[in-house]
Amino acid sequence: MEPVLLRIQETAKLLKVSKWTVYRWIEEGRLHATKIGRGSLRVFRTSVSTLIEASQVNHRSAQSGSRSKVPRLRIVGQNRKK
């Protein structure tokens, strides 16, 4: 089965970001892309879906109170309040 490839602008529209953000995410490895012809980039639809799913999971985790699991900071030293 052939992979579905999206243009940069299509990807930006799906993710509701600018095309420059899409280019940056490709450079960072957050999105996977390939060159076609003389250098036209196409983004793999599966990588877009993966990014969307990951952001939804992270969003749900943040809403479910995951902040309460963050360890508290303990201040030590001479200038701490007693």
N, C-alpha and C positions, 0 to 999 in steps of 0.2 A: 504494500500500500504506500502510495506516494505521500510524503509529509506535506501538510498544508503550510504554505508560506504567505506571509503578510508583508505589504509595503510598510515602510517606516510610518507614513501618515496614518495608515489604517491601525497600526499598532498603537500609535499615540492616541487616537480617538477611542479605541477600546479601553485603554488604561487611564484615559482622561488626564494626560500629561502632554507636554510639548514634545515635538520631534527631537529637540535637543536633549531632553531627558531620556528618550529612547536610545539615542546614540550613546549617551553616557552610560546607561545601564548595560548596553552591549559591551562597551569597553571594560566595565567593572565585572562582567560575567553574570550579571543578574538575568540577562536575556541572551538567548543563543540565536545567532544569525549566520547567514552564508552570503557570499557574493555570487551574483548572477551576471553573466556577460561581461561588460566592461567595468564592472565595479558596483553595480546596483546592489544594495543590501536588501535582503529579505529576512524577516524574523520568523522563526519556527512557531507556529500556533501553539504547539505543546508547551513551549517555554513561557508564552503569555499566560496560558491557563494555569501553569504551575505557579507563576508569580501572583496571579489573582488569588488562587487558593491559599497560598502562604500568607498573603496580607489579610485575608479573612480570618484565618486561624489566629494570627497575631492580634488582630483587632478583638476577637472574642476573648482571648486570654487576658487582654488588658481590661476588658469590661468585667470579667469574672472575679476581679479582686486579686490579681496576681501581685499587685504592689505590696500587699500585706506580707508576702513571703520574702520580701527584700530584707536582708539583715540590717539592723539598726547600726548606725555609726557610734563608736565609742571613742570619746575624746580623752586622750591621756596627755600628761605633760604638766608643766608648771602653771600655765595660764588658764587652766580649766576652772570652771565655777564649781564650788562645793555645794 
